[in-house]
């Protein structure tokens, strides 16, 4: 019905690694869009390096007392005998002091005797591992650089920079994932690990550096540069690694996971995960798992931002979270180090990150610790240190997992999952406080809840300074949710004495004129339709069996007990999907017998109406149901007649001679649970369904456990329930009491095939009123019998592969602005002949983005250098501070001799490096002329003005003025009224409205003055795109810094074709600039447009090449196209080699706020009265047209044929061009 188009069926697909169809179906490497924007370059240069002979750490080398090798600790073994805590700690301290440097030699280095065991590895495994030499290129802007190489214990590793300018800009860290073992009152917190294996901030200050430790470890770099730094690393072991957006499942499973290093690294794009590889072996669906956590952390960030600079709510985080998994956790079961931006977990917690079934169930602990980093400055009504992070857990769960799905009419959820629906915790007024927020989340929906949290974190609408913590938060909730939340706060322990403790709070609440909050819930509820007719979902569909099922909307209604505060509700009715009315048979007040849809993968939806008797208003609850196939049926007949045999009783029941007294359609075991009738009367039970074994064998033997008689039928065809007709399928008959499989009736060996469906009936006849029974099996004679696993049970013969392909699709949140071009936005004309010959007094400032920057103490840099070097962090700042006089009063006049005539219509006045301290906004005048002579001269005793002539005029003539207006540094490119030519330019800054550092009056600080053309293109398309570009003769490379981790190198004869649709007017090509770059001809619609060879951004490329042999992601070509038509751009390489990684065009980049596909709330007015198929069509078409998204997620909707045709394509990403 109304929400069928945005929620897929909820199927609990077991993550059975033996099933060959199990793979990632949601996450995948970036193709048509930029999925990974910051990816380091990595290339193996040499394998099979010689392994040095290592020396075991001598006893007593770093300790006063000798420690025997066998006495050292490692995971699973505590230190003992000669190894005590004092010795261990002293040894660690001495080792760090000896080797925490960049010039270690092999002759002075030792191997610790239990180093390998610290990583759950062995000496033999690391000895066998290949030593390699690799090239590593760091990716700028990212604050984590982990090249996935492991330092062998006791062996030297050489790190050499390609350029000496890189020396001192890189610091090496080793084993950052292993927290030093601490102590309590002299007692170690762990006796099963070496004390401290970390080495931090080794300054790689030489062009060639040698590092090494007795422990070895995983290597990480802290790069203090805005540009890529290239280096070679020799003598390391390759370690398993995975980066979302770059690697495929196949690459992980067949190559990357088989690398020999003992520590695995995984990168989601907003998190780095480091874990002993032992715990991630054999994992499938890595892309899906990493996409979930990438999305989870982004949901947290966009809801309640962290405090780590430069991260913001909605954009790509650059200061990213680290998740460390190690045998030692310093505090509790797991801990978040808020402020340091990492979490520490025990290794086996990783299963909640790499097993899809665990992710979809309840990965509470991992997400809980992650969200500790998002608790700053909100939910301040009460102490929320271990609570507000759980609010974010619930938001993530509501958007992307199935923890709410196993609920029952009585509740049924346990542990933290109880908060994933409104139904189970509505009447819980616990002091802990989570129910305060879970209730608001489920009742008002995800978007409103996120808006509320952001407002609370930003202290908007109602400042805490005026209304107090509790009052301000309650007022925000009341305003955003349009309900009076006073009693909701009272209910959760915040009484009026606290709420109204600040004057004005009660008055502000009354001025909102909103009704009291009256919540009501249903066990079947998944969401609500608000008074504004906007509907939303926060819970997954209620599971029903694939058989007829009775639903009771009255009994499963929940309201708060305090009806004076929260209203008193009654059930009114339900409305069904059009065409499904007959499937719902009313059997009583609020009761309906539902016949499920024939297609087990389709959602059933109704709207339940509940009327508030106190306000006469109606609440509409969206109830959804999904058939759950992993169940069987249990029937019980009580107080039956006495029969001699189980067969007699079975025949009588089949003939209808006994009354069915109990039915359980959601039974999950091949058993009859222990049951007792008070009067000892006999009863009879029938359990029936399907089993599908997981192993093929000719030797299945089944055994009965019965009290007191049992039958088991098994058949490849459906059974009739008639004991006589089904007799050939009877494989077990137990005619007396038996409570042990070994002593019970055993079947003959049965041949079963894995994945095949077998129909069963299990019968128990209890003659004494108390008993039960179950079925067990074994395959091999030396095995014990075990109960038939619940994972085998099915209700309908539906292929698991079908259910897998059509499983629930989480509403993942993307990372926005990965595809936004942030390179040079202005292509400047050559300024090598420029000279700023007139200017106010001031200083050249370098590294101006570092607080207030630094004066150029060398005195070698001039204002001309600062303005023409293409470096936005060098600028010329006029004298502004009394401590460094003289302060320069306005106007500030700058005159430039450009050395030759330039023709242009745009001027770029570059912003300062730190606009928080030295910004510029004010009125300016720009003049351009062929000359700079003085226009007013002294002639005798009089002043004479040289008249203006269009053939001979100066920048001092008023006619030379080309711009006179207001300048704002956030829009530094000034468009002139027309194209102008001249050799001289004068810029007059008349004033500055900005206040500078320490509240001083703003002066002038400018980083560049340029003439040229602006680059308006901001949308990046990677060269991995398959929709709009075609590569011929290009080879993939991952050795550099590329979008989606892939560059493409072409040689003479290679050809790239890009097809731009109408509406695009710019095209720019991005790739590697270097001294040996080849040459290519660029054609637009088969007409030559330009050449790709020379540097366009000379200043930027020059700076990049100081630290790397190539300038990556450089703008290599830029041109205009006719936006009135489709344009074909071809790049034909005519000489040498060229590596490209993407192109840019003038297309708007979607943001969190502008992406219409992000918000899944649906306007009920638009679709009222439509049937489910029409609604699916409406919503899908709206998303396709408005968001231009080729949505491939609506797998469970039965679509009209014209809509179905829209989905005959593989996984597609948001791509305007692809769907235009």
N, C-alpha and C positions, 0 to 999 in steps of 0.2 A: 504494500500500500504506500503510505506517504514516505517511508524511509527505505523502501526496498532497494532503491537505486544507490544507496550509499553504504549499505552494510552487507557484506557477503556472509554466506552461511558459516556457522560455527561448527567446525568439525575437529574433533580431537584426534589429529593425525599423529600416531606414534612415530617418533623419529627413529625408525628401524633402519640402522645403517646397512643392513643386508639387502634392503629393497633397492633395486637398481634405478628406480624412478625418483628416489629421494635426492633432491638437489635444491639449490636456491631458486625460488621463483619470484621473489620480490627484489632482492638486492642483486646487483651485477656490476661489472666494470663499466665505467663511463663510456658512452658511445656518442650519441647525438648531442648530448649536453656536457658541460663541464661538471663532473662529479668530484674530481680531485684536482684542485687548483694548485696546491703547493706540494710538489712531489720531488724528492731529491733524486739526483742522477746516480746510477750505480752500474758499474761494469767490471766484470772479472777480467783482469789483464793477464794473469798467469796462474796456472795451477801446478800442483806438485812441487811446491817449494821444499827445500831441504829442511828437515826437522832437526833442530839442535838437540844435543844430548843434555838432558836436564839433570840437576843434582837435587836429591831430596834434602829438604831443610834439615840441617844437622841439629841433633838434640843439644839444647842449651845455646844455640846461636843467638836467639833473641830473648832468652829467659835465663834467670839465675839458676833455676832448677831444671834438670832435663825432663822432657816430656816424651814418653814412648809413643810411637806412631799409633799403636793399637788403643791408646787411651784417649785419643782426640774424639770430640763429638761430631755428629752429623745427623741429619733427620732420621729419627728412628733409633738412635743410639746416644745415650748420655755420656758426657765425659766422666772419667773415673780414675782411680789409682794415682798415677804420676801427674795427671792433668787435673788441676783444680782451678777454681774461678780466678784466683789472683794470677796464677801463671798464664792462663789463657788471655786475660785482659792485658797483662804486661806485654805478652808476645804480640798481640794485635797492635798495640801502641807503637812498639819498636819497629814492626814491619812497615807500618804506614810512614813513620818518620824516615825510614831508609829508602823507600821506593816511590814516594809521592813527588816525582820530578820527571823531567823530560830528557834525561841523558843517562838512563840506566843501561848498563852493559850486561851481556850474557854471562860473563865470567863472575859477576857479583850477584847473580840472580839465582834463587832456589825455588823448588816446587814444594808446596806444602803437601804432606802425605795424605791428607783427606780433602784436598781442594775440590776434586771432582765430585765427591759425595755431597758437598753443599748444594749442588745443582741437581741432585738425584741422577747423577751420571756415574761413570766408572773410569778408572785410569785407562783401561783397555779401549773403551769407546773413543776417548779423546786422542789417544795415541794413534788410533787407526784413521782418524779424521784427516782430510787433506788440508794442507796449509796453502793459502792463496794470497795473491796480490790483487787488490781491487782499486778502482778509481771511484772516489766518492765526491759528489758535488752537492753542497748544502743548498737548500731552497730558502731564499730570503723570506723574511717576515715571520716564519715559523719559529717558535721558541723551543722546539724539541727536535733534535737531530740524532736519530738512532740508526746507524747504518746496518744493523743486524749482522754484526760480526762479533765473534767471541775470541777474547785473548786467551790462548792456551796457558794454563798455569806454569809458571817458571820459564816462560819463553818471551824473548824480546819481540816487540812489534814496532815497526818503523812507520812513522807518519811524515810524509814529505809534501810540502806545498808546491804547486806549479809556479807560484810567484812569491818572491820574498816579502812583498807587501802584505801577505796574509799572516805572516808570523806575528804572534802576539794577539791576534784577533780570535783565536780558537782555544778553548779550554776543554781538556778531556776529563770525563767522569767515568768511573767504572763501578758497576754493580749498584746503581742508584736504587734498584728495586729491593735491596737487602738492608733493612734498618738495623743499626747496631744493637746488639743485645744489651738491655739495661739491667738494673738491679734494684731490689728493695731492701734497704737496710743491710747491704752487703751480700744479699742472696740473689743470684742471677735469675732473671725471669724465664730463661730457657737454658737447659743444659744440653740441648740437642742441636747446637750449631756453633760454629766459630763466632767469636765475639763481634768482630767488625771487618767486613770484607769490602767496604766502600773506599774508593779513592776519589777525591773531589778536587775540581779546579786545578788540574795540572796544566800550567801555562805552556802551550806549545809555541814558545817564543822564538824558536829557530826555524829555519827553512826545512831542516831535517831533524826530526825528534825521535827518540827511542824511549818507549815506555814498557813496563812489565811489572807484574806482581807475583808473589808465590801462589796467590789464589786464582789468578786469571779473572775472567768475568766478561760481562757484556759491556760494550763500549758505547758511550754517548758523548756528543759534543755540545758545548755551549758556544755558539757562534755570535760574536759581537760585531756584526757587520750588516749593512743594509743590502749587501750584494752576495751573490753566490760565491762560495769559496771552494776551489777545486784542490783535491789532495789525493795522494795514493797512500794506501794502508797495506803494509806487507807483513806476512806471517800470521794471519788470522784464520780462524775457522768460520765458515759460513754457517749462519744460524737461521732457523725457521723464521719467516716473517710473512706478514700479510697486510696489505693496505687497501682499504675499501676505495673503490673507484678505479683501481688499477688492476688488481688481480682477479682472475676467474676462479671458480671452484676447482676446475680441473688443474689449474696451475698450483693451487694450494695442495690438493690431494695427491697429485702425481709428481710434484717437483719441490715446491717450497717447504712442505711439511716433512720432507725426507732429508733435508739438510742436517748435518751432524751436530751442530751447536746445541748445547743443552738448555738454552733459554730461548723461548719464542717471543717475538714482538708482533703486536697487532696494532694497527693504526686506523681509527675510524674517521679521521679528519678533525675530530674535536676531542679525542682521547687517545692516549698511548697506553697499551696494555702489555705488561711484561710478566711472563709466567714460565716456570719450569716446563720444558716441552713434554715431559712425561705425562702431563695432565691434559694435553690437547692432541694426543695422537689419535689418528683415525677419525677425526671430526669431519662431518659433512655439513653442508648448508652454511658455510662460513660467511658468504655474502649476506644471507638473510640475517644471521646472528649479528653481524657487525652493523648492518643497516638498522636493526632494532635499537642498538645502543647508541648509535650515531643520532638517531631520531630522538631517543629518550633524553639524551643530554641536551639536545637542541630545544626540546619542549621545556625542559627546566630553565634553560637560559632565556627563552623568549617569555616565559612566565615570571620568573624571578631571577634577574641577572646575578651573576657572581660579582665579586669585588676585584677581579684581577684585570689590571690594565693590559692592553687597551680594549678588552672585550666590551661589547654592548649587547643590548637585549636581542636584537633581531639579525645581526650580521654574523659573518664568519668569525668564530673565536680564534684568536692567534696565540693567546696564553692558555694552552690547553691542559686538560686534566690528565694526570697519570694514575693508572691503577696498577699497583704492585702486588704480586702474589709470591709469597715466600713462606717457608716453614715457621718463621718467627713473626708474630704480630705483637707489637709492644703494649697495646692496651686493648683489653676486651677480646671478643671474638674477631672483630674487624674494627678499623679506626679510620676516620677521615682527618687529615691534617689541614684544617682550614687555615688559610693564610699561606701555606706552602703549596697548595693546589695538588695534593695527591692523596690517595687512599691506600691502606695496607690491608691485605686479605690473606687468609690461609690458602694454600694452593687448590684444595678441592672446591673452593667457592667458585672457581672458574667455570664449573659445569653450568652454573646459572647464566653464563654468558655465551656458551658455545653449544648448548643443546637446545634446539628450537622448542621441544616440548616443555623443557624447564622454563624457558623464557615466556612461553604462553601460559604457563601455569601460575607461578608466583615467585618471581626472582626478587623478592622484597629486599633482602639484605644488601645486595650489590647496589640497587637503585637508592636505597636508604642512605648509604654512605656517600654515594655520588651527590645526592641532594643536600648533604650537609654544607656543601659549598655554595648553596643558593638560599641561605636563610637570613641574609643580612637585611635588617630594617623593615621587617613586616611580621604580621601575626604577633603583635606586642601586647595584646590583651592580657596574656598570661605568659609564664615561662614556656618557651616553645622550642628549647634546644633539641629535644628528641621528638618533636611533634610536627613542626611546620615543614620539615623535610619530607615527612610522611604525607603531607597534603600534596606535595609535588609527585610523590609516588602514585597517589590515587589519580592525579591528572594524567600521568603517563599510562597507567593501567586503563583508564577510561578511554583513552585514545588508541591504544595499541596492543592490548593483550586480553586474554580470556579468563582471567581469574574469577570473574563474576559468573561464569557460565554454569558451574556445577551446582548452583543453588537449588533448593527444593522449596516446596510450599511452606515448610516450617522454618526455613532459613538455610540450614545445611552447610553454610560456609564456615570455615575454621581459620584460625590464625588471623593474619592481617587481611585476608580476603574478605572478612566480614564487612569491611568498610567499602567494598567495591560496588555495593548496591545501597539504595536508600532504605530498602525494606527492613534489613536486619538490625540496623543501629538507630532507627528513628527515635526510639524511646530511651536511648542510652544517654543519660546526662552526666557521664563520667567526668571527673575533674581533669583527666588527662587531656581532653580537649579536641581530639581528632574528629569526633563525631560532629562538633560544631561546624567544621569545614566540609566534611564529607557530605553532610546534609545539604549544604548550600551548593556544592558541586553538582550533586545529582538532581537537585530540584531546579537549578537555574542554568545548568549546562556548562560546557567547557569554555566557550568564548566569554561569557559573562564572568565566570570564575577567574579566568586569566586576567580579564580587565580589572576585576576587583583587586587581585593580588598586586598587579602592577601599580595601581593607584595607591595601594597601601604602602608599597615599597618606596614610591616616590613622594609619599606624604601629601598627596594632592587633595583638592576640594576642602578638606577639613584638617588643618595643621594640628599635629599633636600638641604643639605649644599652647594652643587655644582650647582644645577639647580633651586632652589627655589621651593616653594610649588606647584604652578601651572605648572611650566615647568617640574618638576620631575613627576608629576601625568600624564600629557599629554604624556610624553615620555614612561612611563610604559604602558599606554593604547595603544600607537602606536606599541610598541614592542610586547605586548601580543596578540593584536587583528590583528596584521600584516596589519594595515592601518594607514595612516597619519591622526592623529586626530586633527591637528592644527585648521582647519576650524570648526570642531565640537566644540572645545573650544571657538573659536571666536564667533560662532553662539550663544553660551550661555553666552556671555558677558565678556569673558576673552580675551582681545585683545592682539596683539603681543607685545605691550609695557610691558605687564605683563608676558606673556609667555617667552619672550626672554630677560627678565631683567637681567638674569644671563648669563655671558659669557659662551659659549659652548653649550647652549641649542639648538639653531638652527643648529649648526654643528652636534650635536648628532642625531637630527631628520633626517637630510639629509643622515647621514651614515647608517640609517636603510634601505634606498632604498625601501620604501613601497609606494603603491598608495594611493591617497586621498580617504577618506571615503565618499562613495556615497550611502546613504540609500534609500530604497524604501519599501513601505508597502502596504498591502491589508487588507481590512476589514475582509476578510476570513482567513487571515494568522494566523498560529499557531506557525510557526517557519521557519527556513531557512536551506538550504543545502549549506555549505560553499564551497569555492574554493578547499579545501582539501577533498571534498566529505564527510565530516562529517556533519551529520544533527542533529538538536536539536529542542526542543519544549519549548516554554515559555507561551503559551496561550492555553486555552481550545477550543474545536471545536466550530465553528459557528453554532448557532441553526437554523434549518430549520423545517418547518412543515412536517408532514408525508404525504404530498400531493405534486404534481408537483410544482416546485418552480424555478423561473427564477433568475439566478445569473449573475452579470455583473462585470467581472474582470477588465474592463477598467475604468468604472465609479468609482469603489471602490478603485482604485489605489491611493496612496498618495506618493508624493515626496516633497522635500524641494523646496521652491519657488526660492531660489538663485541657479539657475542651473549652474552658473559658478563655484561655490564652490562644489556643491553636485550632479551634473549630471542631465541629462534630460532623462526620461525613457518613454518607450512605451511597451504596452502589445504585447507579441508574440503568446503564445499558452498555452494550458494546456496538461498535460499527465495524463491519468486516470489509475485506477487499471485495470489490465488485466481482460477481461471478462465484464467490465463495460462500454466499449466504447459506446454502443448503448443507455445507460441510459442518456448520455449527448448529447443533440441535439443543435447544434449551430444555434442561431437565429439572429445573428448580430455580429459586431465586439466586441469581448470580452464577448458576451452574450451567455448563455447556459440555456436550459430548462432541469432541472434535474428531473428524476423520481427516488425517493428515493428507497433504498433497501427494500425488503419485510420485513426483520427483523428489527424492529424499534430500536433494541439495537446495531446495527452494525454501525461503523463509516465509512463514505465515505471520501476518500482521493484523492486529485489531487495535482500535482505539477504545479504551475503557473510560467511562464517564462516572465521576464521583461528585455528588452534590454536597456542598457544605450547608448543613441545616441552619447554621448561625448567620450566614451571609447570603444564602440562596444562590451562591455562585458555583460553577461547575469546573472541576479540574479534569483535564484530559491527559490520560497516561498512555503512552505508546507501548504496547505490549507486543513482543515478537517471540516467535517460537521456531525452533529448529529441530529437526529430527536427529536424534542421537542413535546411531546404529550399533553402538557397542554395548547392547543390552539384550537380554532375553526375557521371557515371560514366565512368571510363577503363578500358578493357580492352586488354591487350597479349598478342599471340601471338608467341612467340619461336622462332627456329630453324625457320621454316616452309619449305616447299618453294619452289622457284623458279617464279615465274609471270611471264608475259609482260606482263600489264597489271594495274593495280590492281583492275579489275573481276573478273578471273580469280581473284585472291587473295581478294577479298571473297566471291565465290560459294562458293569452297572452304570458307572459314570458316563461312559461313552453313549449308553442308551438313554441318558437323561434322567436316571432314577435318583440321582443325588443333587443337592443344591450347592452351587458355587458360592462360597461365602467370602472369599478374599482373592484379589487379583493385584499383582505387582508387575506392571509393564516395564519397569526400569530396573529389573534384576540384573546383577552383574557377576553371577557365579553359576557354575553348573552344580547346584546344590539345592537342598531344601533346608533352610535355616532351622536350628533347633526351636521347637514349638511345643507348647503344652496347653492342653485343655483342662480347666480346673476339675471337671468331673471325670476325667480319665476316659472320655469317649474316644473312639477311633477317628482318625482323620486321614486324608489322602491328598497328596500334592503332585502336581505335574509341572515340571520345568522344561521349557521347550524353546528352541532357537536354532542357531547355526554356530558351528565352530569352524575356524580356518587355521590349521596348524602352521607353524613357522619353519618346520623342518620336514623334508621328505624322507620317509623310511617305510620299509616293509615290516617293521617289527614293533609297531605300536601295540602295547598291551594296556587295557583299561581295567581298573579295579573299583569295586563298589565299597562304600562305607555307608551302612544303613542301620537305622533303628525304626522298624525292625525288618522290613522287606523292601527290596529295590529292584528296578528294571532300568536298563539303559539301551536305547535304540539309536543306531547310527546309520545314516543312509546318504547316498549321493543325490537322492531325489527327495522332494518334500514328503514328510510322513503324514499319514491320515489321522492319527490319533485313535485308530481302531486297533486294539491289540491283536486281533486275528489277522487283519490285512497287513499290519506292520511286522508280523512275526518273523519274516525272513531277515529283518534288520535288527532283531534283538541280539545283542552281543554280550550282555551281562544280565544274570538273574541271581539275586541274593535272596534266599528264602527264610533267612533268620537274622537275628541281631548280630551285628559285627561292627566294631568301631576302629578297625585297623585295616588299611589297604592290603597289607601283606597277607592277612588271614581271610580277606574277603574273596568274593568271586572274581576271578580274572578272566578276561576275554582271551580268545585265541589271538595270535598276532594278526594285526590289521595293517594293510598298506594304505598310507595316507600321503598326499602330495601337498607340499608347502603352497599356501595361497589358495588352495581349492576349498570350495564350500561344502560342508557336510552338515546335514540336518540331524538334530538330536532330540530325543525326548527322554527325560530322566524322571522316573516315578518313585515315590516313597509312599508306602502304606504303613501307617503306625496304628497298631491295634490297642495300645495302652494309653494313648493321649499325650505322650511326652517323648519326643525324639526328633530325628532329622536325618540327613545323609548328604553325601557328596560323591563326586566322581574324581578319581585320580588316574594318572597314566605314567608310563615309563617307556623308553625306547630301547634301552640296553639292559641286559640281565643284571649287570653289576650296579645299576642305578637304583635309587629308592623311588618309590611312587610319590608323586607330588600332585596336588590338586590341579585340575585343568586351569590354565592361566586365564584371567579375565580378559587379557589382550586377545585371546582367540575368539571371543564371543561376538556374534553379530546377530542382528535382528532380520535384516534383509540381505540377499546375495548381491551386494553392491561392491564392485571392485574397489579395493583400497586406493588404487592408483587414481580412480575417478575422484574420490574424496580428497586425495592429496592435491590434485590439480585444481580443485575448487574449494580449497580451504579458506578460512577467514583471512581476509587481508587487512592488516592493521592500517590505521590512518597515519602513516609515517609523516613526520615533519622534516622538510628539507632544510639544508643550510642555504640561506639566501646570499646572493651577491658573489658566489663562486665564479659566475660568468660575467662579472663586471670588469671591464678593462680599466686598469689603474696606471697604465703607462703614460708617457707624455701626451698631453692633450693639446699640444701646440707644436706645429712643425715650423721651426724658426729658419729664417734665411741666414746665410753665413755671416757671422759676426767677428770673424778673425781680424778684420781691419778696423774694428771699432775703437774709439777712444773717448772716454768720458772726461772731457777736459775742464768742465766746470761743475762744482757741486758744493754743498754745504760742508762744514767740518764734521768729521765723523770717523768711524772705525770699520774696518772689514772684520766681520764676525764669522768664525768657522764653527762647525758642529752646532749650528744655531737651534737645532731641535732638541738639544740637551740643556734643559732649563733655560738659562739666559745666554747660552753659547759661550764662546771664548774668543777674545781678541787675537788677531793674527800678530803674535809677538815678533815674528820674523821681520815684519815690515816689508816683505816682498810682494804681498798681495795688494792690488789696487782695487778701486771701485770698479774699474773696467773688468778685472779678473772676476770679481764677485758676480757681476751682472752677465758675463758671457761664458762662464765655465759650465753652464747647464746643471749645476749642482744646487738644488733648492735649500741646502743647509749652509751655504755661504751667502752672506748678505752684507749690504752696506747700511750701517745704522748711524744716524746723525747724533751728535752730542745731545744728551737728554737729562743727564743727572748732574746735580750741583757738585758732587764729589769728583766729577771729571769734566770740568768746564772747557770752553764756554757753551752753555745750552744754546742750541740753534733755534732762533725764533722764525716763525713763518713770515713770508712764503719761503719754501725751499726750492731753489732753482737748479736744475740739472741740464747740462747741454752736452750733446753727443755728436762727435764727428764719426759717421759710419764708414768713412774711407772711400766710399763710392756711392753712386746713386742706387737707392733701393725703391722698388715699387711695391706697395702693399695696401691693404685695407683693414688690417687687424694689428693691434699692439697688445702685447702681453706684459703686464707689470706684475712680477712674481711676488707672491705672498711671503712673509717672513717665516722662519722655521718654527717659532713658537707663538702662534697668534694669541694664546692666553695671556702673554706678557707684552707683546710688541706689535699688536695688530694695527692695520691702517684702514680707515674709512673716512673719506673727506672729498673736498672739491679739488679738481685738478684741471690743468690746461695743457694740451699737447699741440706743439707747432712743428711743422715739417717744411723745409725749404731747401733749395739748392745751395744756399750760401748762409753764412753766419755773421755778415758784416754788421757793424753798428749803424743803425738807421738814423740816429740823431747825432750830428757832429757840430763842432764849434767852428763857425766861419766868421773870423774877425771877432767882434764883440757879440755876435748873435748865434743862436742855435738854429741849425738848418736840418730839416728832415729829408732824408733821401726818399723820394717817392717810390711806391710799389710799382713794379712792372712784372708782368707774368713771365717775362724772359729773364728777369734779374731781380730776385727778391730774397729777403733774409728771414730767418726764424724770428727775428725781432719785429717783423711787420705783423700787424693784426690780421692781415689777409692770410698769413701762414698758419693760422690756428685751424687745426683739423678736428679737434675735440675739446669741448668745454662742458664739464658736467661732474656728476658724483661718481666716485670710485668706491667699490666695495671689494675687499680682498678675496671674499669667497667667490667672486666672479671677476677674476683678474684679466680676462680677455676683453679688450675694448674694440667694438666694431665701429669703424669710421663711416662717415656718411657716404663715402665713395672711395675709389682707389686713388692713392696719392703717391707722388714720387719726390725724392729729395735725398740729399747727402747728410743734411744736418737735422737733428731733432732736439727740441727743448721740451722738458717736462717741468711744470710748475705745480708743486703741491701747496695748496692754499691753507689747509687746515687738516686736523685729524680729530674726529669725535671720540676716538677710543682712549681709554685710560690705560696707562702702561704699568709696569711693575711698581709695587709699593705705592700705588695711587698717584703716580706722577702723570702729568699731562702728556698725552701721546705726541710723538714726533714722527719721523719717517724712518722705516726700515724695509728695504726692498732687496729681494734676492735675484731679480732678473729684470731686464728690459729686452724684449724681443719683438721683431716684426716677422709676419709670416701668415700662416693659415691655421685655424683651429681644427682639432680633430673632435668631431661630435660623436663618432662611433663609440659605443660603450658596451655593446653586447659581443661577447666572445663565443665563437663556435670552435670546438676542438677539431683537429684534423682526423679524429676518430669517427667523425660524423659520417653516417651512411645514407642520409636522406638527401643532402643537397650538394655533396661534393663527390667527385670521382678521382681516385688516384691511379695513375698508370706509371709503373716503373719505379715506385717508391718502396723503400725498405724500412721497417720499423726499427727504432732504436730507443733504448731506455737509459742511455748513458748520460743524458743531460736533464735539465729542469724543464719539464714539459707538462702540458695540460693532460689530465688523465694518465700521466706517467709515460706518455708515448710521443716521440717525435718521428717524423718520416723524412728520410734522406733520399733525394733523387739525384740522378746524374744526367749527363748529356742525353737528351732524348726523352727524359721523364716529363710527364705532363699532368697538371692538376687542373680540374674543371670545377668551378663553383657556379651554381645557379642561384641568383638572388631574385626573389619575387618582386613584384611591383611594390612601391612604397619605400624602397631602400635607396639612398643616394650616395653612400660612402662604402668603401671597401678597403681594408688594410690587412696586410699579411704579416704574421708573427712567426719568428723563428730565430735561428742562431746567426749572429753576426760574428765574423772572425776574419783574420787577415787572408785566409785562403778561400773565402767564400766564392762560389761560382757565379755565373751570370744567367739570368733568365729574362725572357721577354714576356711582359704582361699584356694581354689583349682583352679588350672589352667588346663583346659582340664581334669578334674576329678582326677588330681594328686595333693596331698597336697603340698602347696607352703609356707605356713606360718600361723602364728596365729595373730589375731587381739585382743590385750588386753593391752599391755604395751605402754607407751608413746614413740614415735619415736623422737620427738623434745622436750626433757625434759626441756631445758631452756625456750623455748617459752611457753610450757604448764604451767610451774611453774609461769611465769609472768602473764599469763591469769587468773590463778586460784587465784591470789591475789585479784581480783576484782569481780569475779563471781564464782558461784558454779560449773560451767562447762567451759572448754576451747573449744570454738566453732570453727568450720571449721578447726580442727586440722587434721594433716596427721596421720591416724591411721594404715595404711598399705601401703607398697610400694614394688613393685616387677617388674620383667622383664618377657616379653613374647616373643615368636618367631614371628618376624615381617613377616616371609615368609608365614604365614597362618593365617586363622581366629582363634581366641582364645576365649574360653568360660571360664569366671571367675565366680566362685560361692563363696558366703559367707554364711556359715551355722552357726547360733548362737547355741552354745552348752551350754551356761550358762549365767544367768543374762539377762540384757537388754543392747542394743546398739542402739544409734541414729546416723543415717547417713544423709548427705545432698547432697553429690555429689561424683564424682570421677574425676581424672585427667588422661590425657594420652598425649603422645608426638605427638600432632597434632598442626600445625601452626594455630595461632589465626588470624582471619581476622582483618585487620585494615582499616581505611579510605582510605589509599592509595592502599591497595592490594585487596580490595573487588570489583571484576569486576561487580557485580550486582548493585553497587551504581551509576555508571555513565551510564545514559541511552542514551547518544549520540550513533548514529548508523553510521557505515561506509557504505556510499552509494555505494561504488565500489563493495562490496561483494554481494549486493542484487539487483544491477541494472538489470532490465529486468525480475525479478522474479514477480510472481503474489502474491496477498496478502496472500493467504494461505501458499505458500512456504516461504514467508518472516516471517510470524508468526512462522513457523517451524524452520527456520534458527535461529532466535533470541532466541527463547525459548530453542532450543537444545544447542546453545552456552552458554546460562546462566546456563543451567543444567549441562553441561559438565565442563565448566570452573569454574563457581562459585559453582557448585554442590548444587544449590538451587532448592528446589522443589517449583517452583513459582506457586502460586495459584491466580495470579492477572489478567490473560489474559482472563477474562470472556467474553469480547465482541468480541473476534476474532473467526471467523468461521474457525476452525482448520481442517486439514486433519485427518482422523481416527487414524493414528498412533500417532499423537501428542495428540489427545483427550485422548488417553489411559494414557498419562502421568499425567493427571490431575484428576484421580479418587481417590483423597485423600482429606482429610479435610485440614484446614489451616495448613500449614507446615512452619516451620521456617528454617533459614539457618542452615544446619546440615549436615556436610560432611558424618558422619557415617550413618545417616538416608537414604541418597541417594546413598551411595557407592555401 
